Amino acid sequence: MRAADHESVAELFRALSHPERVCILEMLSEGERCVCDLALALNQRQAYVSQQLAVLRDAGLVACRRDGWRMRYRLIRPQVLNIIAEAQAIAEQTDVNAERAYWSHLIATSVGLVAAGNPLTS
C-alpha cells in the first residue's frame, strides 16, 4: 500500500473515531434524515450534530440536500457499515480478552498471597 493510500485509510478511521458519528451512520442506514431528527434522537444540539455530519460529509460517507428549511442527510457509502460491524466484533472480543486477563491476574495474585501465608488473606 502506498503512503497516499495509508493516509486515505487513516482519514476514514478518523471520521469513524467518534461514537456520535458512528451512531449517526447507523441511523442513516435506515434512510435519509434531517438534522433536527438526528439531534432529537441523539439528545444533542443541532449545531453539534451538524458539526459531526460535516466530518462525515468531508470523509465522503454522507451527502446532503436542502428540503425547504431543512438539510436532509443520507448515507452514500453503505460499505462503511461493514467496517463498523467488524470493529464492533473486534472491540467485543478485546473486551472479553481484557476481562479474562483481569480475572486471571486477580486469581493468580490471590493464590500467590495465600501460598505466601499473607495474614490479610487468611
LINFEN-V489750 format. One record per pair of residues at least 12 apart in sequence whose ideal C-beta (glycine too) atoms are under 7 Angstrom apart, sorted by sequence separation. I is the first residue (numbers start at 1). J is the second residue. If there is no record, write none. Layout:
I,J
I,J
This chain:
62,74
62,75
63,76
24,38
27,41
35,49
61,75
62,76
35,50
61,76
61,77
60,77
35,53
23,42
61,80
53,73
20,42
24,52
24,53
21,52
25,56
20,52
24,56
34,67
18,52
21,55
28,62
36,70
21,56
35,70
25,61
34,70
35,71
34,71
34,72
33,72
15,55
32,72
33,73
15,56
32,73
32,74
15,59
28,73
15,61
28,74
29,75
12,59
28,75
11,59
29,78
25,75
29,81
25,80
25,81
25,84
22,84
16,83
16,84
